[in-house]
Amino acid sequence: MAELRTESPDPTGAVAGEPVRPGVYGDKIGAVEPGGVEFIPTGDRHGRPLQLLWTWTSPNLEFATVFLGILAVGVFGLGFWQAVLALLIGNVLGSLSHGVLSARGPRHGVPQMVLSRVSFGFFGNALPAGLNSITAGVGWFAVNSVSGAFALSTLTGMPTLLALVIVVVAQVLVAFFGHNLVQAFEKYALIFLGLVFLITSVVLLAKAHPAAASHPVPGGFLLTTGAAFGYAAGWNPYAADYTRYLPVSVSAKMTGIWAGLGVFVSCMVLEIVGAASVTASGMSDNPTSTFTGQLPGWLAALTLLAIVLGAVSANVINIYSGAMSFLTLGINLPLTFRRALVAVVFGIIGFLLAWSGLQDAGGKYESFLLVIAYWIGPWLGVMFTDQYLRRGKPIDQLLYAKWYRNWAGPVAMLVGIAVSVPLFSNQTDFTGLVAKAVPGLGDIAFLVGFVLAAAVYAALRPWAARNSGAAPTDA
């Protein structure tokens, strides 16, 4: 049975103690979204689940997605079909969890990291919210900005730093205006991105040699699976951010299906094309050349432009949700447009990090994806276990309650990370004890972290509930 929403006599739909987002926003695209992480009032809800298809398709139509497929064959040495299977497993897991989390948004009307407070407590939630602020607003922002800047520089011949400035300004501008412009941007970007990448995919798949000999590195299959999961699940901490404006009456099932499909289809298609590009021409020192070098000149130019637009599409989501996670930390900014201000600050920090990384672009991409999976795996273990234990019980009165404690969440997540990473991680700079002893195991830290955190949370939750300060029916 699903969680229930507490009945509310308030015309906004909010329960007692639940702050309501100020101002009137509606569906205006050109207006700056007011407020921060407050509950979205019933009268301001709009949209339909289908829009989640383009919301989550466009951000993945970028070179970072393609590069994951290139890594699978060109770096991990998998054969084409081995790579497809490994990518399929990682994407199914990451997309399925994304759909489940997205489905909760319309019912509760709050961002994803506010929902996370139920599993971690108001202050304990600083652990996942803080990590997501860094991962989304800074880490992913820098990775995508660099790929977009290099593509724009290659296309136009302008200095890379100037290209980076242009890309960053475009990203911050869209994120500054907020939810409605982000949704509209992803919708219209999909028209160009979808068409260009569809043509590019057909051309490259026609040149592929799926039967080409492979020389997989030890554990390459599970390394690819972990990286694919990290990429797809990297969107999970943002899930409800883009469904909280949907009317309460929409189907939770369709909300989850469209959100999950948007992530799955876009990731799978471009990752497969990336893998195919390596089987056609081999791996070069420049991954972008590996991808675009096999295309006719006119299509290569359009693809470079699509890579730029795809980077912007991904990063407007990253900045927006990174700012939301930061505000979920409980930092009080008495400003009407506090979310917009935080988005600008994150853009500046991300620009500086991207600038510093121009000389080593892509060198740590694999490690970055796996590190994301290291904390998201245990976080999901706690979230899903808590959701199961609370099935049929209202949770809304806990979302903004500073008195609410749930130490079982952060403890379980930390145990999951502390055990899985030292034992099962498989990085270039650090290999866990078990991964070192059994190289063929690859990197399964995210899976071990998920299972362990779920088990620890299930065991600790009864004790934590006694001291949470919540009503007995919420335990």
C-alpha positions in Angstrom: 0.0 0.0 0.0 1.3 3.5 -0.9 2.0 6.2 1.6 -1.0 8.4 2.4 -1.1 12.1 2.4 -2.3 13.7 5.6 -5.8 15.3 5.1 -5.6 19.0 5.2 -8.3 21.6 5.7 -6.0 24.3 4.3 -7.0 25.4 0.8 -3.4 25.2 -0.4 -3.3 21.5 0.5 -0.6 21.9 3.1 -0.6 20.2 6.4 0.0 22.0 9.7 3.5 23.3 9.9 4.2 22.7 6.3 5.5 25.9 4.6 3.8 26.9 1.3 5.8 28.3 -1.6 5.2 32.1 -1.7 4.1 34.1 -4.7 2.0 33.2 -7.8 3.9 31.2 -10.4 1.4 29.2 -12.4 2.7 28.0 -15.8 4.4 31.2 -16.8 7.7 30.3 -18.6 9.2 33.8 -18.4 8.7 34.3 -14.7 11.4 33.6 -12.1 10.2 30.8 -9.8 9.7 32.2 -6.3 10.6 30.5 -3.0 12.8 27.5 -2.5 11.9 24.1 -1.2 8.4 24.8 0.2 5.3 22.8 -0.5 3.7 23.6 -3.9 0.1 24.8 -3.3 -2.8 22.9 -5.0 -3.8 26.0 -7.0 -0.3 26.2 -8.6 -0.1 22.7 -9.8 0.0 22.1 -13.5 1.3 19.7 -16.2 0.9 16.0 -17.0 3.1 13.0 -16.6 4.0 12.7 -20.3 6.1 15.9 -20.0 8.6 13.8 -17.9 9.5 11.9 -21.1 11.3 15.0 -22.5 12.3 16.3 -19.1 14.5 13.2 -18.7 15.3 12.4 -22.3 17.0 15.7 -23.3 19.5 15.9 -20.5 20.9 12.5 -21.5 21.3 13.4 -25.2 24.9 14.7 -24.6 28.5 13.5 -25.0 28.8 12.3 -21.4 26.3 9.6 -22.2 28.0 8.6 -25.4 31.4 8.5 -23.6 30.1 5.9 -21.2 29.6 3.5 -24.1 33.0 4.4 -25.4 34.5 3.5 -22.0 32.8 0.1 -22.0 34.5 -1.0 -25.2 37.6 1.3 -25.5 38.8 1.2 -21.9 37.1 -1.8 -20.2 37.7 -3.9 -23.4 34.3 -5.4 -23.6 32.9 -6.8 -26.8 30.0 -4.9 -28.3 27.3 -7.3 -27.0 28.9 -7.7 -23.7 28.9 -3.9 -23.3 25.2 -3.8 -24.3 24.3 -6.3 -21.6 26.3 -4.5 -18.9 24.9 -1.2 -19.9 21.4 -2.7 -19.9 21.6 -4.0 -16.3 23.0 -0.7 -15.0 20.4 1.4 -16.8 17.5 -0.8 -15.8 18.4 -0.5 -12.1 19.0 3.3 -12.3 15.9 4.0 -14.3 13.6 1.8 -12.2 14.6 3.6 -9.0 14.2 6.9 -10.8 10.6 6.0 -11.7 9.7 4.9 -8.2 11.1 8.1 -6.6 9.4 10.4 -9.3 6.0 8.8 -8.6 6.0 10.3 -5.0 6.3 14.0 -6.2 2.6 14.8 -7.1 1.3 13.3 -3.9 3.6 15.2 -1.5 4.4 18.4 -3.6 7.9 18.8 -2.3 11.5 18.3 -3.7 13.2 14.9 -3.5 15.6 15.9 -0.8 12.8 17.1 1.4 11.2 13.7 1.1 14.6 12.3 2.1 14.1 13.9 5.5 11.6 11.2 6.4 14.2 8.5 6.1 17.1 10.5 7.7 15.5 13.0 10.0 15.6 16.8 9.6 19.3 17.3 10.5 20.5 13.8 9.5 19.3 14.5 6.0 22.3 16.9 5.7 24.3 13.8 4.7 22.6 13.0 1.4 21.5 16.5 0.7 25.0 17.8 1.2 26.5 15.1 -1.0 23.9 15.8 -3.7 24.6 19.6 -3.6 28.3 18.8 -4.4 27.6 16.1 -6.9 24.9 18.0 -8.9 25.7 21.7 -8.5 29.5 21.3 -8.8 30.6 17.9 -10.0 28.2 17.1 -12.8 28.1 20.8 -13.8 31.8 20.8 -14.3 31.9 17.6 -16.3 29.2 18.6 -18.7 30.4 22.2 -19.0 33.8 21.0 -20.1 32.4 18.6 -22.8 30.1 21.4 -24.1 33.0 23.9 -24.1 35.3 21.6 -26.1 32.5 20.9 -28.6 31.7 24.6 -29.1 35.4 25.4 -29.4 35.9 22.7 -32.0 32.9 23.8 -34.0 33.6 27.5 -34.0 37.4 27.7 -33.5 37.0 30.1 -30.6 39.2 29.8 -27.5 38.1 27.0 -25.1 37.8 29.4 -22.2 35.5 31.7 -24.1 33.4 28.7 -25.2 33.2 27.6 -21.5 32.0 31.1 -20.5 29.2 31.0 -23.1 28.1 27.5 -22.1 28.0 28.3 -18.4 26.1 31.6 -18.9 23.4 29.8 -20.9 23.1 27.1 -18.3 22.8 29.5 -15.3 20.3 31.7 -17.1 17.8 28.9 -17.7 18.3 27.5 -14.2 17.9 31.0 -12.7 14.3 31.3 -14.0 13.4 27.9 -12.6 11.0 25.0 -13.0 8.8 26.2 -15.9 11.6 27.4 -18.1 13.6 24.3 -17.4 10.7 22.1 -18.5 10.1 24.2 -21.6 13.8 24.2 -22.5 14.0 20.4 -22.3 10.9 20.0 -24.5 12.1 22.2 -27.3 15.7 21.1 -27.1 14.5 17.5 -27.7 13.4 18.4 -31.2 16.9 19.3 -32.3 18.8 16.8 -30.1 16.5 13.9 -31.0 16.8 14.5 -34.7 20.5 15.0 -34.8 21.4 12.1 -32.5 18.9 9.8 -34.4 20.7 10.4 -37.7 24.1 10.1 -36.0 23.1 6.9 -34.4 21.9 5.3 -37.7 25.2 6.3 -39.4 27.5 5.0 -36.7 25.5 1.8 -36.1 25.7 1.0 -39.8 29.5 1.3 -39.6 29.8 -0.8 -36.4 31.5 -4.2 -36.2 29.7 -5.9 -33.3 31.8 -9.1 -33.7 35.1 -7.3 -33.3 37.6 -9.1 -31.0 37.6 -7.9 -27.4 40.2 -8.0 -24.6 38.2 -7.2 -21.5 40.1 -6.0 -18.4 39.4 -8.0 -15.2 36.0 -7.1 -13.9 35.3 -4.9 -16.9 31.7 -6.1 -17.1 30.8 -5.1 -13.6 32.8 -1.9 -13.9 30.6 -1.0 -16.8 27.5 -2.0 -15.0 28.4 0.1 -12.0 29.3 3.1 -14.1 26.0 2.8 -16.1 24.1 2.6 -12.8 25.9 5.6 -11.4 25.1 7.6 -14.5 21.4 6.8 -14.6 20.9 6.8 -10.8 22.8 10.1 -10.7 19.4 11.7 -11.6 17.6 9.8 -8.7 18.2 12.5 -6.0 16.4 15.0 -8.3 13.4 12.9 -9.2 10.6 14.6 -7.3 12.0 18.0 -8.1 10.3 17.7 -11.5 7.1 16.0 -10.5 6.1 18.1 -7.4 4.2 20.6 -9.6 2.0 17.9 -11.1 -1.6 17.9 -9.8 -2.3 15.5 -7.0 -4.9 13.7 -9.2 -2.4 12.5 -11.8 -1.5 8.8 -12.0 1.5 7.9 -9.8 2.0 4.9 -12.0 2.2 6.9 -15.2 4.4 9.5 -13.5 6.9 6.9 -12.7 6.7 5.2 -16.0 7.3 8.3 -18.1 10.2 9.5 -15.9 11.9 6.1 -15.9 11.5 5.7 -19.7 13.0 9.1 -20.3 16.2 8.1 -18.5 16.3 4.6 -19.8 15.7 5.1 -23.5 18.0 8.1 -23.9 20.9 6.5 -21.9 20.7 3.1 -23.6 20.5 4.4 -27.2 23.5 6.8 -26.9 25.6 4.5 -24.8 25.1 1.7 -27.4 26.1 4.2 -30.1 29.2 5.1 -28.2 30.2 1.5 -27.9 29.5 1.0 -31.6 31.7 3.9 -32.6 34.7 2.2 -31.0 34.1 -1.0 -32.8 34.1 0.9 -36.1 37.3 2.9 -35.7 39.1 1.9 -32.5 39.8 4.1 -29.5 41.7 7.4 -30.1 43.2 9.8 -27.6 40.3 12.2 -28.2 37.0 10.5 -27.4 35.1 13.3 -29.3 37.0 12.5 -32.4 36.3 8.8 -32.0 32.6 9.7 -32.1 32.4 12.5 -34.7 35.4 11.6 -36.9 33.4 8.9 -38.7 30.6 11.3 -39.7 30.2 13.4 -42.8 31.3 17.0 -42.3 27.9 18.5 -42.1 26.6 15.8 -39.7 29.8 16.2 -37.6 29.1 19.9 -37.3 25.5 19.3 -36.3 26.6 16.7 -33.8 29.0 19.1 -32.2 26.3 21.7 -31.9 24.0 19.0 -30.3 26.8 18.1 -27.8 26.8 21.8 -26.8 23.0 21.9 -26.4 23.0 18.6 -24.7 25.5 19.8 -22.1 23.3 22.8 -21.4 20.2 20.6 -21.2 21.9 18.4 -18.6 23.3 21.2 -16.5 20.2 23.3 -16.2 18.8 20.3 -14.3 22.0 19.9 -12.3 22.1 23.5 -11.2 18.4 23.7 -10.4 18.4 20.5 -8.3 21.8 21.2 -6.7 20.4 24.5 -5.5 17.3 22.7 -4.2 19.4 20.2 -2.2 21.5 23.1 -0.8 18.4 24.8 0.5 17.1 21.5 2.0 20.1 21.7 4.4 17.9 24.2 6.3 20.1 27.3 5.6 17.8 30.3 6.0 17.9 32.8 3.2 15.2 35.4 3.7 14.8 36.2 0.0 11.8 35.7 -2.3 14.0 34.2 -5.0 16.5 32.4 -2.8 16.5 29.3 -5.1 17.5 31.5 -8.1 20.3 33.1 -6.1 21.8 29.8 -5.0 21.6 28.6 -8.7 23.8 31.5 -9.7 26.3 30.8 -6.9 26.5 27.2 -7.9 27.1 28.2 -11.5 30.1 30.4 -10.6 31.6 27.6 -8.5 31.0 25.0 -11.2 32.6 27.4 -13.8 35.8 27.7 -11.7 36.0 23.9 -11.3 35.4 23.3 -15.0 38.0 25.9 -15.9 40.6 24.1 -13.7 39.7 20.8 -15.4 40.1 21.9 -19.0 43.6 20.4 -19.2 42.5 16.9 -18.0 39.0 16.6 -19.4 37.5 13.1 -19.1 40.5 11.7 -17.2 38.5 11.0 -14.1 35.0 10.4 -15.6 34.9 6.7 -14.8 35.9 7.3 -11.2 33.4 10.1 -10.9 30.5 7.9 -12.0 31.5 5.1 -9.6 31.9 7.6 -6.7 28.3 8.8 -7.4 27.1 5.2 -7.2 29.0 4.7 -3.9 26.7 7.1 -2.0 23.5 6.9 -4.1 23.4 3.1 -3.6 23.2 3.2 0.2 20.9 6.2 0.1 18.5 4.3 -2.1 18.7 1.3 0.2 17.6 3.5 3.1 14.9 5.3 1.1 13.2 2.3 -0.3 13.3 0.3 3.0 11.8 3.3 4.8 9.1 3.7 2.1 8.2 0.0 2.5 8.1 0.2 6.3 5.8 3.3 6.2 3.4 2.0 3.6 -0.1 3.2 4.3 1.1 5.8 6.8 1.1 9.6 6.4 4.5 11.3 6.3 3.8 14.9 5.4 3.8 16.2 9.0 7.5 15.1 9.2 8.8 16.8 6.1 9.6 20.2 7.7 9.6 19.2 11.4 13.0 20.3 12.9 12.2 18.2 16.0 12.0 15.0 13.9 15.0 12.7 14.4 15.7 9.4 12.6 19.3 8.5 13.3 18.8 5.0 11.7 19.0 6.6 8.2 22.4 8.4 8.4 23.9 5.5 10.4 22.7 2.9 7.9 23.9 5.0 4.9 27.4 5.6 6.5 27.7 1.9 7.4 26.8 1.0 3.8 29.5 3.4 2.4 32.1 2.6 5.1 32.0 -1.2 4.4 31.4 -1.3 0.6 34.0 1.2 -0.5 37.1 -0.1 1.3 36.2 -3.6 0.4 34.6 -3.6 -3.0 35.5 -0.4 -4.8 37.7 -0.7 -7.9 39.2 2.7 -8.9 42.4 3.6 -10.7 43.7 5.3 -7.6 42.2 2.9 -5.0 41.1 -0.7 -5.1 39.2 -2.3 -2.2 40.5 -5.4 -0.4 38.0 -7.8 -1.9 38.3 -6.2 -5.4 42.0 -6.5 -5.3 42.0 -10.1 -4.2 39.3 -11.0 -6.8 40.0 -8.7 -9.9 37.2 -10.4 -11.9 34.7 -9.1 -9.4 35.0 -5.6 -10.9 33.3 -2.9 -8.8 30.1 -3.9 -6.9 30.4 -1.4 -4.1 27.1 0.3 -5.1 25.2 -3.0 -4.9 26.8 -4.1 -1.6 26.2 -0.6 -0.2 22.5 -0.7 -1.2 21.9 -4.1 0.4 23.9 -3.4 3.5 22.3 0.0 4.2 18.8 -1.5 3.6 19.5 -4.3 6.1 21.0 -2.0 8.7 18.1 0.5 8.4 15.5 -2.2 8.8 17.2 -3.5 11.9 17.8 0.0 13.5 14.5 1.7 12.6 12.4 0.2 15.5 14.9 1.7 18.1 15.2 5.0 16.2 11.4 5.4 16.1 11.2 5.3 19.9 13.3 8.5 20.1 12.2 10.3 17.0 9.7 12.6 18.7 7.0 11.5 16.1 3.5 10.4 17.0 3.2 6.6 17.6 1.4 6.1 14.3 4.4 7.5 12.4 6.9 5.1 13.9 
